[in-house]
């Protein structure tokens, strides 16, 4: 499975962005759990959101209520709608995938894409 993220950019605080991540070399995209993580300069990687094969979702506490994860299985793409952005959301956002687990709390992923930079100015 290969993952390609895009759609990052520079936005002012309070604005929105919608990065996406498209998969290649995968036959049954719908059977995979998909997630977004981020890494800010000088910090450890942070879980952002996951959407399971079932459609169940979970979010990190710092983005809950502001970010929404969704998927389009026909397009083999996962999206992250980011609203009410804050300067502390500045980071490289990466997508990840794994074969279905039915467990939103599991943070282990097998496949990773390269990141897309999101910068939020104050």
C-alpha positions in Angstrom: 0.0 0.0 0.0 1.3 3.4 -1.0 -0.1 6.6 0.5 0.3 10.1 -0.9 -0.9 13.1 1.1 -1.5 16.5 -0.3 -3.6 19.6 0.5 -1.6 21.2 3.2 -0.7 24.9 3.2 -0.5 28.2 5.0 -3.7 29.6 6.6 -4.5 32.2 9.2 -5.8 31.3 12.6 -9.5 30.5 12.5 -9.3 29.3 8.9 -9.8 25.9 7.4 -7.9 23.3 5.3 -8.8 19.9 3.9 -5.8 17.7 3.3 -6.3 14.4 1.6 -4.4 11.2 1.2 -4.8 8.8 -1.7 -3.8 5.2 -1.7 -2.2 3.2 -4.5 -1.3 -0.5 -4.9 -4.2 -1.6 -2.8 -7.1 -3.8 -4.0 -9.5 -3.6 -1.1 -9.1 0.0 0.2 -12.5 -0.3 2.0 -11.0 -3.0 4.3 -8.4 -0.7 5.7 -8.5 1.5 8.8 -7.1 5.0 7.9 -5.6 7.6 10.2 -3.9 11.0 10.4 -1.0 11.8 12.7 1.0 15.0 13.0 4.4 16.0 14.2 5.2 19.6 15.2 8.8 20.8 15.4 10.6 19.5 18.5 7.6 17.3 19.5 6.7 13.7 19.3 4.2 12.4 16.7 0.6 12.9 17.8 -2.5 11.0 16.9 -5.1 13.2 15.2 -7.9 11.0 13.9 -8.9 7.5 12.7 -11.7 6.1 10.7 -12.2 2.4 10.7 -13.4 0.1 8.0 -16.8 0.2 9.8 -16.9 4.0 9.6 -16.3 4.4 13.4 -14.2 7.4 14.2 -12.0 8.6 17.0 -10.1 11.9 17.5 -7.3 13.2 19.5 -8.4 15.4 22.4 -6.6 18.5 21.0 -8.7 18.4 17.7 -12.0 17.0 18.9 -14.8 19.2 17.7 -12.7 21.0 15.1 -11.4 18.3 12.8 -13.5 15.7 10.9 -12.1 12.6 9.2 -13.9 11.0 6.3 -13.2 8.5 3.5 -14.2 7.9 -0.1 -13.6 4.2 -0.8 -14.3 4.6 -4.5 -11.6 7.2 -4.8 -9.3 5.4 -2.3 -8.9 8.6 -0.4 -9.1 9.8 3.2 -9.8 13.4 4.1 -9.2 15.5 7.1 -11.4 18.6 7.3 -9.7 21.0 9.7 -11.7 24.0 10.9 -11.1 26.7 13.5 -7.4 26.2 13.0 -5.0 27.4 15.7 -1.2 28.2 15.5 -0.6 25.1 17.7 -2.0 23.0 14.9 1.1 23.8 12.8 2.8 20.5 12.0 3.5 18.0 9.3 0.4 15.8 8.8 0.9 12.2 7.7 -1.6 9.6 6.8 -1.4 5.9 7.8 -3.3 2.7 7.0 -3.6 -0.8 8.3 -5.8 -3.8 7.7 -9.1 -3.5 9.7 -8.9 -4.0 13.4 -12.2 -2.8 14.8 -10.3 -0.9 17.5 -10.1 2.9 17.4 -7.7 2.9 20.4 -5.0 0.9 18.6 -2.3 3.3 17.4 -0.3 0.7 15.4 -0.2 1.2 11.6 1.6 -0.7 8.9 1.6 1.8 6.1 2.7 5.4 6.1 2.6 8.2 3.6 4.9 11.2 3.4 3.6 14.3 5.2 2.0 17.5 4.1 3.0 20.7 5.9 0.2 22.7 7.6 1.2 26.1 8.9 -1.3 28.3 10.9 -0.3 31.9 11.3 -1.5 34.0 14.2 
